Amino acid sequence: ENTPNRKTSKSFKYGSSLKNHVLMHTNERPYQCSQCGKTFTNSASLKLHHKMHSDDKPYKCSHCEKRFYHSTHRKTHERTHTGEKPHLCSDCGKSFASSFAFKIHQRGHTGERPYPCSDCGKSFYKLSDVKIHQRTHTGEKPFKCSHCDKTFAISSSLKIHERMHTGEKPYRCSICGERFLKIRPVTITTFCYDSAGSSSDRENASTSKEQRTVTDCGETFSKHGHLVRHERKHTEQKDFTCKICNISFPTFKEKTLNSKEHSVKKEFRCEQCGKDFFTTLNNMRAHIKGHSEKSFQCNECNKFFRNKRDLSVHMRIHTGEKPYQCPQCEKSFSRRSLLKRHLLTHSKERPHQCSECGKTFVISAYLKVHQKIHSDDKPYQCPHCEKSFKHGISLKNHLLMYTNERPHQCSQCGKTFTNSASLNSHQRIHFDKRYQCSHCEKRFYHLNNLKTHERTHTGEKLYLCSDCGKSFASSYTFKIHQRVHTGERPYPCSDCGKSFYKLSGLKVHQRTHTGEKPFKCLYCDKAFAQAGYLKIHERMHTGEKPYCCYICGMRFSYKWIHMKTHEEKSFQCNECNKFFRSISNLSIHKRIHTGEKPYKCPQCEKSFTQRTHLKNHLLMHTNERPHQCPHCEKSYNLNSDLKKHVLKHSNERPQNRLLTHSNERLHQCPHCEKSFSLRSALEKHVLTHSNERPYKCSECGKTYKNSTSLKRIHTGEKPYLCSDCGKSFASSFSYRIHRRVHTGERPYSCSDCGKSFYKPSDLKIHRRTHTGEKPFKCSHCDKTFARASAKNVHERHHTGEKPYRCSICGERFAYKWGFQTHKKKHAAPESY
């Protein structure tokens, strides 16, 4: 009968076996060696141990000269020659040469760790492991170097250390002959295969490589297990089937993880925070470390760590030590794990495959992160807003947006970042630009920047907006664009409350409060709030024109709207037959015919056909002038007004760009000799040659050549109020001209006599006094005039028209001056 053990569910055939097993729980070891003091749980183990103190090794290997104290040790050793592995694991199919190794392996499946630490409770698979672990509590280091005073907790560490003194390198590469102090758990074989020198070495290398080569795709692997797993992709072999859903998997691990998802039972729970874990005990143990106290402090940056090992690894950041060097390139690393991961980039080995989409990864951690893409689960929710995230790190970075905390600082320039990845990415700008564009000579610090740049050559735009159909070359630009549709402006100004789409927009805006202008011109004393303004300004000094039109060859200092002049207008309006360059422009135009005005002002009753018109209108209520000239102190409500103004400072265009006497006129009238700087000016001019008056007043039926003449005549609305004198105006142009009366600004000067004027039209008329030009001819006689108004007054001689009528006596007058004189006789209010 089996004898049960009361403390556990284990049972044994013999009482002695139970007796020995019980000693494992009590840690009692009653049998002691008289020569070395070592203790044992049973007399048989002591007897076997005694043989170690004698020189007699009676059991010799039949394949080599090696001898052993015990016959079981010889048997296990001989299996290394025969390759026999009689102990097969029924769970994963792995086989072992010794029963002890098999027994330890099985504990990986059962989770059994029978050897607990009496100090911290941590448990281990093997007794030897708990002994070594206990030395971390006691500080015991029993193994001392015979060459120096250094001591070690593990004998194997001592052996490796002593080789530094002796120069012994027992591990020799069979391919290249190089010798090593120790066997590293990293792949170096591929390097040897590629660089094998002699013909015999190359033959050996090719043979070894053939054993690891897949015939279907030619991919090579460093481990046989990885090769077997990879071959299942080609054969579609899936030996491991889930009993619940009947889905088959290529590996036992994938099947196990799938089975646990069905049970909805999280097997492992953290006692400190109550968090549950689906997968393995190791995941929970790694989590528990997060609760332990960080008691080891770095002297350089005062950061704390949980153990001395983590501190030692961290110190390499300050010392610059990188002891792990890649055998295939010049790169070196501060941690072994980073080298191991890097070596996979040389072998192109990606052993971890996604079961959903087939994508492969270098390490399992990347696969785990990737697999969340296939799930809609977003367990990490922000406590401040409705946003939720798939990854804890994404939530952590998002929360820093609310606190404005930027804990990661660059040691070179002092710039701060919300996460370490951004800091690492930034630090590359202090070194060489390693990535070069294959289409041009441009170089980049980051591979992602290179990829985005190359799309400017290929025209590829991967990111499509589902709301408006617009596509983008970079994910960042697409992300910012989407905020236009959602209305999200996550970056608010702490001074005025205004919010922005981008953090950079907020930073630039805050300088309007602080008055900071960090960008100073190299050629003069001017400073600017934005680097872009400085660049534009410096082109005035250098004469640089970096933008070349590939159609007409013209060069420009500014990247603005020139290219649109070459675009074909292929979208036609059904109502008026007008053509447009894009369907969006056509849609906006159609609102003129339908009367649709979807954008309503929240502060007054006005509504607008375009969002930009509403945005510009709102600036009227706030008196805000956000667009500042980079060359002078002037600021504007509209960006378009700023662009027109900036051209006055430009050396590439004449100062009075809008004047008809300008030497640079790109757009010529097909009906006369006149040319214009702007296409819009030409379009308005062309209407003077035709009788076309497309804009009709709905009140009186009068028609006009442009829409601005049509507005506000009947309503009497004058929304533009002068803050100096109280006078109001119907148009922004009239208001702007009037403001110059108060400021004294006369920007349009005559090149012949120096006289200056408020308006370009006044300068134009004045110029005729120098040239003698009189373009306006009377239709009744040969008399000509410099002004159209003078011609109209003259023609009243011929027609007898008297448009001015006195409201008191009814008398009529041909001229305004005569009417004004007559009114004074009545001393009555003016009437028309």
HUBEL-V926631 format. One record per residue. N is the residue number from 0. RES is the residue in one letter. D_CENTER is the distance of its C-alpha to the mean C-alpha in Angstrom with 2 decimals. Layout:
n={N;N}
res={RES;RES}
d_center={D_CENTER;D_CENTER}
This chain:
n={0;1;2;3;4;5;6;7;8;9;10;11;12;13;14;15;16;17;18;19;20;21;22;23;24;25;26;27;28;29;30;31;32;33;34;35;36;37;38;39;40;41;42;43;44;45;46;47;48;49;50;51;52;53;54;55;56;57;58;59;60;61;62;63;64;65;66;67;68;69;70;71;72;73;74;75;76;77;78;79;80;81;82;83;84;85;86;87;88;89;90;91;92;93;94;95;96;97;98;99;100;101;102;103;104;105;106;107;108;109;110;111;112;113;114;115;116;117;118;119;120;121;122;123;124;125;126;127;128;129;130;131;132;133;134;135;136;137;138;139;140;141;142;143;144;145;146;147;148;149;150;151;152;153;154;155;156;157;158;159;160;161;162;163;164;165;166;167;168;169;170;171;172;173;174;175;176;177;178;179;180;181;182;183;184;185;186;187;188;189;190;191;192;193;194;195;196;197;198;199;200;201;202;203;204;205;206;207;208;209;210;211;212;213;214;215;216;217;218;219;220;221;222;223;224;225;226;227;228;229;230;231;232;233;234;235;236;237;238;239;240;241;242;243;244;245;246;247;248;249;250;251;252;253;254;255;256;257;258;259;260;261;262;263;264;265;266;267;268;269;270;271;272;273;274;275;276;277;278;279;280;281;282;283;284;285;286;287;288;289;290;291;292;293;294;295;296;297;298;299;300;301;302;303;304;305;306;307;308;309;310;311;312;313;314;315;316;317;318;319;320;321;322;323;324;325;326;327;328;329;330;331;332;333;334;335;336;337;338;339;340;341;342;343;344;345;346;347;348;349;350;351;352;353;354;355;356;357;358;359;360;361;362;363;364;365;366;367;368;369;370;371;372;373;374;375;376;377;378;379;380;381;382;383;384;385;386;387;388;389;390;391;392;393;394;395;396;397;398;399;400;401;402;403;404;405;406;407;408;409;410;411;412;413;414;415;416;417;418;419;420;421;422;423;424;425;426;427;428;429;430;431;432;433;434;435;436;437;438;439;440;441;442;443;444;445;446;447;448;449;450;451;452;453;454;455;456;457;458;459;460;461;462;463;464;465;466;467;468;469;470;471;472;473;474;475;476;477;478;479;480;481;482;483;484;485;486;487;488;489;490;491;492;493;494;495;496;497;498;499;500;501;502;503;504;505;506;507;508;509;510;511;512;513;514;515;516;517;518;519;520;521;522;523;524;525;526;527;528;529;530;531;532;533;534;535;536;537;538;539;540;541;542;543;544;545;546;547;548;549;550;551;552;553;554;555;556;557;558;559;560;561;562;563;564;565;566;567;568;569;570;571;572;573;574;575;576;577;578;579;580;581;582;583;584;585;586;587;588;589;590;591;592;593;594;595;596;597;598;599;600;601;602;603;604;605;606;607;608;609;610;611;612;613;614;615;616;617;618;619;620;621;622;623;624;625;626;627;628;629;630;631;632;633;634;635;636;637;638;639;640;641;642;643;644;645;646;647;648;649;650;651;652;653;654;655;656;657;658;659;660;661;662;663;664;665;666;667;668;669;670;671;672;673;674;675;676;677;678;679;680;681;682;683;684;685;686;687;688;689;690;691;692;693;694;695;696;697;698;699;700;701;702;703;704;705;706;707;708;709;710;711;712;713;714;715;716;717;718;719;720;721;722;723;724;725;726;727;728;729;730;731;732;733;734;735;736;737;738;739;740;741;742;743;744;745;746;747;748;749;750;751;752;753;754;755;756;757;758;759;760;761;762;763;764;765;766;767;768;769;770;771;772;773;774;775;776;777;778;779;780;781;782;783;784;785;786;787;788;789;790;791;792;793;794;795;796;797;798;799;800;801;802;803;804;805;806;807;808;809;810;811;812;813;814;815;816;817;818;819;820;821;822;823;824;825;826;827;828;829;830;831}
res={E;N;T;P;N;R;K;T;S;K;S;F;K;Y;G;S;S;L;K;N;H;V;L;M;H;T;N;E;R;P;Y;Q;C;S;Q;C;G;K;T;F;T;N;S;A;S;L;K;L;H;H;K;M;H;S;D;D;K;P;Y;K;C;S;H;C;E;K;R;F;Y;H;S;T;H;R;K;T;H;E;R;T;H;T;G;E;K;P;H;L;C;S;D;C;G;K;S;F;A;S;S;F;A;F;K;I;H;Q;R;G;H;T;G;E;R;P;Y;P;C;S;D;C;G;K;S;F;Y;K;L;S;D;V;K;I;H;Q;R;T;H;T;G;E;K;P;F;K;C;S;H;C;D;K;T;F;A;I;S;S;S;L;K;I;H;E;R;M;H;T;G;E;K;P;Y;R;C;S;I;C;G;E;R;F;L;K;I;R;P;V;T;I;T;T;F;C;Y;D;S;A;G;S;S;S;D;R;E;N;A;S;T;S;K;E;Q;R;T;V;T;D;C;G;E;T;F;S;K;H;G;H;L;V;R;H;E;R;K;H;T;E;Q;K;D;F;T;C;K;I;C;N;I;S;F;P;T;F;K;E;K;T;L;N;S;K;E;H;S;V;K;K;E;F;R;C;E;Q;C;G;K;D;F;F;T;T;L;N;N;M;R;A;H;I;K;G;H;S;E;K;S;F;Q;C;N;E;C;N;K;F;F;R;N;K;R;D;L;S;V;H;M;R;I;H;T;G;E;K;P;Y;Q;C;P;Q;C;E;K;S;F;S;R;R;S;L;L;K;R;H;L;L;T;H;S;K;E;R;P;H;Q;C;S;E;C;G;K;T;F;V;I;S;A;Y;L;K;V;H;Q;K;I;H;S;D;D;K;P;Y;Q;C;P;H;C;E;K;S;F;K;H;G;I;S;L;K;N;H;L;L;M;Y;T;N;E;R;P;H;Q;C;S;Q;C;G;K;T;F;T;N;S;A;S;L;N;S;H;Q;R;I;H;F;D;K;R;Y;Q;C;S;H;C;E;K;R;F;Y;H;L;N;N;L;K;T;H;E;R;T;H;T;G;E;K;L;Y;L;C;S;D;C;G;K;S;F;A;S;S;Y;T;F;K;I;H;Q;R;V;H;T;G;E;R;P;Y;P;C;S;D;C;G;K;S;F;Y;K;L;S;G;L;K;V;H;Q;R;T;H;T;G;E;K;P;F;K;C;L;Y;C;D;K;A;F;A;Q;A;G;Y;L;K;I;H;E;R;M;H;T;G;E;K;P;Y;C;C;Y;I;C;G;M;R;F;S;Y;K;W;I;H;M;K;T;H;E;E;K;S;F;Q;C;N;E;C;N;K;F;F;R;S;I;S;N;L;S;I;H;K;R;I;H;T;G;E;K;P;Y;K;C;P;Q;C;E;K;S;F;T;Q;R;T;H;L;K;N;H;L;L;M;H;T;N;E;R;P;H;Q;C;P;H;C;E;K;S;Y;N;L;N;S;D;L;K;K;H;V;L;K;H;S;N;E;R;P;Q;N;R;L;L;T;H;S;N;E;R;L;H;Q;C;P;H;C;E;K;S;F;S;L;R;S;A;L;E;K;H;V;L;T;H;S;N;E;R;P;Y;K;C;S;E;C;G;K;T;Y;K;N;S;T;S;L;K;R;I;H;T;G;E;K;P;Y;L;C;S;D;C;G;K;S;F;A;S;S;F;S;Y;R;I;H;R;R;V;H;T;G;E;R;P;Y;S;C;S;D;C;G;K;S;F;Y;K;P;S;D;L;K;I;H;R;R;T;H;T;G;E;K;P;F;K;C;S;H;C;D;K;T;F;A;R;A;S;A;K;N;V;H;E;R;H;H;T;G;E;K;P;Y;R;C;S;I;C;G;E;R;F;A;Y;K;W;G;F;Q;T;H;K;K;K;H;A;A;P;E;S;Y}
d_center={69.11;65.61;65.46;62.59;60.57;60.48;57.19;55.15;55.58;56.46;60.00;62.07;65.16;66.87;67.54;66.75;63.25;62.72;64.18;61.81;58.81;59.74;59.73;55.98;55.41;57.82;56.62;60.35;61.30;65.12;65.76;65.41;65.84;68.70;67.30;63.63;63.48;60.86;61.31;61.16;61.44;64.28;67.15;66.05;62.79;64.89;67.28;64.53;63.08;66.50;66.44;63.59;66.02;68.45;67.99;69.06;66.40;68.61;66.01;65.11;62.48;64.22;61.44;60.99;62.78;60.75;62.81;62.05;63.70;63.16;63.71;60.58;58.49;60.21;59.55;55.84;55.72;57.64;54.99;52.61;55.12;55.78;52.22;53.72;51.47;53.74;51.61;49.29;46.67;47.12;43.65;41.44;44.06;43.61;46.93;48.31;51.24;52.35;53.02;51.49;48.06;48.30;49.18;46.22;43.86;45.19;44.16;40.50;41.20;43.47;41.44;44.68;44.45;48.09;47.90;46.57;46.17;48.75;46.64;43.18;43.84;41.43;43.04;43.18;44.32;46.80;49.33;48.39;44.79;46.00;48.34;45.62;43.36;46.22;46.33;42.98;44.98;48.17;46.63;49.22;48.72;51.94;51.12;51.99;51.48;54.88;53.65;51.84;51.58;48.25;48.40;46.31;46.02;45.91;48.43;45.95;43.89;47.18;48.01;44.72;45.16;48.77;47.74;46.16;49.74;51.58;49.17;49.59;47.02;48.30;45.53;45.98;43.79;46.16;44.31;43.76;46.15;43.75;44.65;42.54;43.26;41.59;40.01;36.25;34.42;32.12;32.51;34.22;36.51;34.39;34.58;38.35;38.68;36.98;38.96;42.36;45.01;48.43;49.41;50.46;47.14;45.33;47.59;46.86;43.14;43.30;45.38;42.97;40.04;41.94;42.32;38.53;37.87;37.28;39.57;37.46;34.25;35.20;32.42;33.58;33.24;34.35;35.80;38.30;36.74;33.42;35.51;37.48;34.41;32.83;36.15;36.06;33.27;35.85;38.82;36.97;39.05;38.21;40.89;39.56;40.20;39.41;42.76;41.37;39.29;40.73;37.35;37.53;35.02;35.01;34.84;36.65;33.55;31.82;35.12;35.46;32.04;32.87;36.30;34.97;32.86;36.19;37.96;35.47;37.02;34.85;37.15;35.92;35.69;34.76;37.83;36.04;33.43;34.66;31.48;32.35;31.06;31.55;31.41;33.10;34.84;32.53;29.56;31.70;32.87;29.39;28.71;32.00;30.96;28.53;31.70;33.53;34.02;32.13;35.16;34.22;32.89;31.30;33.52;30.79;28.11;30.12;27.67;29.62;29.73;31.77;33.68;34.80;32.94;29.47;30.60;31.80;28.53;26.67;29.24;28.14;25.04;27.63;30.16;27.80;29.82;28.43;31.44;30.01;30.05;29.11;32.41;30.82;28.75;28.67;25.78;26.75;25.25;26.10;26.38;28.23;25.68;23.00;25.66;26.56;23.05;22.83;26.23;25.09;22.96;26.36;28.25;25.57;26.74;24.57;27.13;25.21;25.21;24.05;27.27;25.69;23.98;25.13;21.78;22.41;20.69;21.68;22.05;23.05;20.35;17.68;20.17;20.60;16.94;16.94;20.24;18.92;17.36;21.03;22.04;21.80;22.38;20.10;22.24;20.17;20.95;20.17;23.58;22.75;21.55;21.83;18.36;18.44;16.10;16.75;15.81;17.32;14.46;12.29;15.37;15.83;12.54;13.36;16.87;16.01;15.15;18.88;20.30;18.27;18.56;16.49;18.36;16.71;18.25;18.20;21.81;21.89;20.97;20.79;17.31;16.10;12.94;12.66;11.92;13.15;10.14;8.66;12.32;12.83;10.16;11.83;15.26;15.22;15.85;19.20;20.20;20.71;18.47;19.17;17.57;19.84;19.69;22.53;23.52;23.74;23.98;20.54;18.74;15.22;14.10;11.30;12.04;8.86;9.84;13.31;12.80;11.35;14.27;16.80;16.37;18.00;20.99;21.15;20.39;18.33;16.28;15.03;13.74;16.92;17.52;20.43;21.79;22.48;21.95;19.60;17.18;14.02;12.86;9.04;7.27;5.75;9.47;10.79;9.41;10.98;13.96;14.70;15.41;18.25;19.93;19.45;20.34;17.79;17.45;16.11;16.69;20.53;22.64;24.98;27.75;28.20;26.09;24.25;20.75;17.71;14.75;12.44;12.90;13.77;16.39;17.90;18.21;19.99;22.14;23.27;24.85;27.28;28.62;28.75;29.86;27.65;27.32;25.65;25.59;29.13;30.74;32.18;35.20;36.28;35.91;33.53;30.31;27.33;24.77;22.02;21.31;21.49;24.99;26.07;25.17;27.17;30.00;30.36;30.96;34.20;35.36;34.22;34.99;31.82;31.06;27.88;27.59;30.11;30.99;31.41;34.09;36.48;35.42;35.30;33.00;31.28;29.84;27.57;25.19;26.61;28.79;31.07;29.66;30.61;34.24;34.20;32.75;35.40;36.23;36.73;36.48;39.92;41.03;43.98;45.62;45.87;44.79;42.18;39.33;35.57;32.62;30.43;31.27;29.35;31.61;34.61;33.76;33.54;36.81;38.66;38.42;41.03;43.47;42.69;42.51;39.36;37.52;34.80;33.18;35.52;35.56;35.61;37.91;40.55;41.88;40.19;37.98;36.07;35.21;31.68;28.87;28.63;32.39;32.09;29.30;31.55;34.54;33.01;32.72;36.53;36.90;34.72;35.96;32.42;31.80;28.07;28.16;29.67;31.11;29.67;33.26;35.42;35.53;35.58;33.13;32.95;32.25;30.77;28.28;30.75;33.50;31.45;30.80;34.55;35.41;33.16;35.07;38.18;36.78;35.69;38.00;37.05;38.77;42.09;42.05;43.76;41.56;42.83;46.49;48.67;50.09;46.71;46.90;43.54;43.76;41.48;42.83;46.61;48.80;50.54;53.68;54.35;53.50;50.91;47.28;44.24;41.01;39.12;39.36;39.72;42.74;44.28;43.89;45.70;48.36;49.09;50.20;53.05;54.61;54.68;56.26;53.10;52.21;49.51;48.93;51.73;52.49;53.00;55.52;57.98;57.05;56.57;54.10;51.73;49.88;46.61;45.04;45.04;48.87;49.03;47.26;49.06;52.60;54.19;52.07;52.74;49.25;48.19;44.81;44.28;46.21;47.05;46.74;49.40;52.31;51.42;51.81;49.55;48.42;47.56;44.95;42.14;43.63;47.03;45.48;43.55;46.79;48.73;46.40;47.42;50.96;49.88;47.50;49.92;47.20;48.68;45.92;47.99;50.62;53.40;53.31;57.16;58.37;55.33;55.81;52.59;51.77;49.54;48.78;48.30;51.11;53.53;52.80;53.30;56.71;57.66;56.97;59.78;62.28;61.57;61.36;64.17;62.19;63.52;61.57;63.06;66.50;68.96;69.58;73.29;74.23;72.95;71.59;67.92;65.56;62.49;61.09;60.89;62.14;65.25;65.98;65.72;68.20;70.56;70.65;72.10;75.33;75.63;74.50;76.10;73.00;72.96;69.67;70.29;72.62;74.06;73.65;76.84;79.47;77.81;78.31;75.75;74.40;72.88;71.02;68.83;70.66;74.00;72.58;71.21;74.68;76.44;74.34;75.47;79.05;78.18;76.02;74.05;70.31;68.63;68.69;67.61}
